[in-house]
Amino acid sequence: QVQLVESGGGLVQAGGSLRLSCAASGFTFSRVTMKWYRQAPGKLRELVATITSFLRSTNYADSVKGRFTISRDNPKNAVYLQMNSLKPEDTAMYYCGADLMTTMGRNYWGQGTQVTVSS
C-alpha cells in the first residue's frame, strides 16, 4: 500500500532553516509528481511546492518562493523540502503528497511533520 512518511520538522527561530524529508513506498515513485502541503491551525491546507517526475519541474506558492526548495531522489524514493529564512507564519503541519489521481484515482498524504518557527 502507499506509504508516505515525513520527517525533519521541529522548532526553529525565525531566520533559521529546516530540511524536511519524505520517504515513499507502494508506488512507482519515479513516475509520480510529488508535492508538499502545509496546514496551520484554523486554516485550509495549502499547496507549498510541487516537483514533477521526469523533468523535475518545480513550482512554489508565492509565500515561499525564493526561500523553499523542493527536490527529489528517485533511486531513494524520497522527496525533500529545504526551508530557509523561516518566518513565524511558516508554522504549520507539513505534509508530503503523491499525485496518484491517474493511476490510483486519488491523491495520498502522509501523517505530517510539525514545523514551528518562533519569533
C-alpha beads as a LAMMPS data file, in Angstrom:
LAMMPS data file: protein, C-alpha beads

119 atoms
118 bonds

1 atom types
1 bond types

-500.0 500.0 xlo xhi
-500.0 500.0 ylo yhi
-500.0 500.0 zlo zhi

Masses

1 110.0

Atoms # bond

1 1 1 0.000 0.000 0.000
2 1 1 1.008 3.609 -0.453
3 1 1 3.042 4.990 2.409
4 1 1 4.457 8.487 2.823
5 1 1 6.488 9.179 5.939
6 1 1 7.628 12.712 6.684
7 1 1 10.460 13.696 8.997
8 1 1 12.668 16.653 9.812
9 1 1 10.230 19.032 11.432
10 1 1 10.949 20.832 14.664
11 1 1 11.235 24.127 16.473
12 1 1 13.426 26.805 14.919
13 1 1 13.937 30.514 15.376
14 1 1 12.874 32.971 12.712
15 1 1 15.527 33.198 10.028
16 1 1 16.600 29.619 10.561
17 1 1 16.433 26.599 8.283
18 1 1 14.983 23.126 8.264
19 1 1 15.066 20.284 5.776
20 1 1 12.038 18.057 5.565
21 1 1 12.227 14.559 4.124
22 1 1 9.561 12.214 2.864
23 1 1 10.110 8.504 2.307
24 1 1 7.688 6.993 -0.188
25 1 1 6.707 3.410 -0.929
26 1 1 3.933 1.401 -2.538
27 1 1 4.034 3.008 -5.964
28 1 1 6.456 3.754 -8.798
29 1 1 7.951 6.864 -7.268
30 1 1 9.953 7.988 -10.287
31 1 1 6.787 8.387 -12.363
32 1 1 4.790 10.455 -9.899
33 1 1 4.569 14.183 -9.266
34 1 1 5.282 14.886 -5.617
35 1 1 4.094 17.805 -3.520
36 1 1 4.497 19.411 -0.143
37 1 1 1.472 20.887 1.591
38 1 1 1.056 22.647 4.902
39 1 1 -1.823 23.366 7.221
40 1 1 -1.796 25.858 10.051
41 1 1 -4.376 25.709 12.858
42 1 1 -7.709 27.069 11.706
43 1 1 -6.595 27.346 8.090
44 1 1 -7.103 25.300 4.951
45 1 1 -4.383 23.016 3.668
46 1 1 -2.085 24.962 1.341
47 1 1 -0.012 23.633 -1.548
48 1 1 3.552 24.771 -0.909
49 1 1 5.675 23.145 -3.611
50 1 1 5.468 20.689 -6.494
51 1 1 8.075 18.677 -8.374
52 1 1 7.240 16.640 -11.455
53 1 1 8.570 13.178 -12.179
54 1 1 10.920 13.050 -15.148
55 1 1 11.663 16.701 -15.899
56 1 1 11.700 17.606 -12.209
57 1 1 9.989 20.885 -12.950
58 1 1 9.187 22.770 -9.774
59 1 1 6.522 25.212 -8.709
60 1 1 6.059 27.140 -5.476
61 1 1 3.447 29.092 -3.607
62 1 1 4.164 32.812 -3.748
63 1 1 4.577 32.862 0.020
64 1 1 7.647 30.585 -0.103
65 1 1 9.283 31.475 -3.421
66 1 1 12.967 32.191 -3.022
67 1 1 13.052 30.613 0.439
68 1 1 11.976 26.984 -0.064
69 1 1 13.399 24.406 -2.453
70 1 1 11.776 21.092 -3.328
71 1 1 13.915 18.250 -4.645
72 1 1 13.700 14.506 -5.148
73 1 1 15.959 11.470 -5.200
74 1 1 14.266 8.850 -7.343
75 1 1 16.608 5.946 -6.504
76 1 1 15.894 6.580 -2.818
77 1 1 12.155 7.145 -3.315
78 1 1 12.486 10.386 -1.390
79 1 1 11.386 13.977 -1.726
80 1 1 12.757 16.879 0.266
81 1 1 11.830 20.412 1.195
82 1 1 14.679 22.734 2.114
83 1 1 13.263 25.677 4.030
84 1 1 15.417 28.740 4.577
85 1 1 14.749 32.162 6.073
86 1 1 11.855 30.719 8.019
87 1 1 9.166 33.045 9.321
88 1 1 6.647 32.597 12.150
89 1 1 3.912 32.407 9.523
90 1 1 5.553 29.248 8.170
91 1 1 4.462 27.460 11.341
92 1 1 2.245 24.564 10.297
93 1 1 1.975 20.821 9.911
94 1 1 3.772 19.901 6.698
95 1 1 2.560 17.007 4.579
96 1 1 4.151 15.129 1.728
97 1 1 1.744 14.336 -1.090
98 1 1 1.782 11.945 -4.054
99 1 1 -0.308 12.761 -7.105
100 1 1 -1.750 9.331 -7.851
101 1 1 -5.053 10.508 -9.301
102 1 1 -4.328 8.989 -12.714
103 1 1 -3.095 5.578 -11.563
104 1 1 -4.995 5.061 -8.315
105 1 1 -7.869 7.510 -8.533
106 1 1 -6.824 9.661 -5.607
107 1 1 -4.018 11.636 -4.056
108 1 1 -2.194 10.436 -0.954
109 1 1 -0.684 12.295 2.021
110 1 1 1.492 11.286 4.911
111 1 1 0.846 11.916 8.597
112 1 1 2.778 15.153 8.564
113 1 1 5.658 16.711 10.457
114 1 1 5.259 19.794 12.625
115 1 1 7.276 22.921 11.898
116 1 1 7.212 25.683 14.484
117 1 1 9.015 28.966 13.906
118 1 1 9.465 31.218 16.902
119 1 1 9.831 34.975 16.589

Bonds

1 1 1 2
2 1 2 3
3 1 3 4
4 1 4 5
5 1 5 6
6 1 6 7
7 1 7 8
8 1 8 9
9 1 9 10
10 1 10 11
11 1 11 12
12 1 12 13
13 1 13 14
14 1 14 15
15 1 15 16
16 1 16 17
17 1 17 18
18 1 18 19
19 1 19 20
20 1 20 21
21 1 21 22
22 1 22 23
23 1 23 24
24 1 24 25
25 1 25 26
26 1 26 27
27 1 27 28
28 1 28 29
29 1 29 30
30 1 30 31
31 1 31 32
32 1 32 33
33 1 33 34
34 1 34 35
35 1 35 36
36 1 36 37
37 1 37 38
38 1 38 39
39 1 39 40
40 1 40 41
41 1 41 42
42 1 42 43
43 1 43 44
44 1 44 45
45 1 45 46
46 1 46 47
47 1 47 48
48 1 48 49
49 1 49 50
50 1 50 51
51 1 51 52
52 1 52 53
53 1 53 54
54 1 54 55
55 1 55 56
56 1 56 57
57 1 57 58
58 1 58 59
59 1 59 60
60 1 60 61
61 1 61 62
62 1 62 63
63 1 63 64
64 1 64 65
65 1 65 66
66 1 66 67
67 1 67 68
68 1 68 69
69 1 69 70
70 1 70 71
71 1 71 72
72 1 72 73
73 1 73 74
74 1 74 75
75 1 75 76
76 1 76 77
77 1 77 78
78 1 78 79
79 1 79 80
80 1 80 81
81 1 81 82
82 1 82 83
83 1 83 84
84 1 84 85
85 1 85 86
86 1 86 87
87 1 87 88
88 1 88 89
89 1 89 90
90 1 90 91
91 1 91 92
92 1 92 93
93 1 93 94
94 1 94 95
95 1 95 96
96 1 96 97
97 1 97 98
98 1 98 99
99 1 99 100
100 1 100 101
101 1 101 102
102 1 102 103
103 1 103 104
104 1 104 105
105 1 105 106
106 1 106 107
107 1 107 108
108 1 108 109
109 1 109 110
110 1 110 111
111 1 111 112
112 1 112 113
113 1 113 114
114 1 114 115
115 1 115 116
116 1 116 117
117 1 117 118
118 1 118 119
